Amino acid sequence: MTTTIALAGKGGVGKTTVAAIVIKYLAQNQPGSILAIDADPSSNLNMVLGLELEWTVGDIREDMLEQVKSSLAQGGAAMGTMPGGASKRDYLDYHIHSALAEGSRFDLIAMGRGEGPGCYCAVNHNLREVIDGLSRHYAYVVIDNEAGMEHLSRRTTRDVQHLLIVSDPTQRGLVAAQRIADMRKELEINIENAYLIVNRVNGELPAPLKTQIEEMDVPLLGVIPANDDLASFEFSGAPLVNLGDDSPVYRAVESMMRQILK
């Protein structure tokens, strides 16, 4: 059985950082392989995981559509096939598997840029089927979402066991986190558990933030301290999976993961 963990939150709160530390924890402590899905168009999860990224799903999708348009203009392939007779599903399946960035315990697929003009409904349906089929071969799938949750149902039809909503220690960040928590009820997929993580906390949480968190309908899983060592990794571009196990940031995420995966 595959366990799916999704991360969400407004831009700039450290979702990708938390996703990398979650993957580091899983690789070191849980059996089975891990698939990381970078669903943010900026596609920088590969940098914090130390993996090279050559193609994204967006690149593959646009290349496929250009080939179909070119062939149709020349009186070639039918609407359901690619030049040469391959189906669109087979084309996507082959190229997405080829685009996997492979690590020792985890692999990465990046969604990349959004759709251009035109209708992408059929293509997105095929993409979901291919990515869902790929995900079944992994013990864990970790999805780093773009800001908000609007597109999660378009990325996968899989249930999400654990949604981690990341916020910075501000009133605005918590308001955005609550909106994301509310949005989970509108998605076409089932989210079994949702938690709040407050990132980059200096010392104790201020009393007004504690009060606001207590009034939210998503439980606080934990806080991640602001940390100079982590900042140095981000400044240098070094992979965050190389962060030491004694780092306060790693220890905080480790404690949270032990809680939800026990």
Secondary structure, 3 states (H helix, E strand, C coil): CCEEEEEECCCCCCHHHHHHHHHHHHHHHCCCCEEEEEECCCCCHHHHHCCCCCCCHHHHHHHHHHHHHHHHHCCCCCCCECCCCCEHHHHHHHHHHHCCEECCCEEEEECCCCCCCCCCHHHHHHHHHHHHHHHCCCCEEEEEECCCCCCHHHHCCCCEEEEEEEECCCHHHHHHHHHHHHHHHHCCCCEEEEEEEEEEECCCCCHHHHHHHHCCCCCEEEEEECCHHHHHHHHHCCCHHHCCCCCHHHHHHHHHHHHHHC
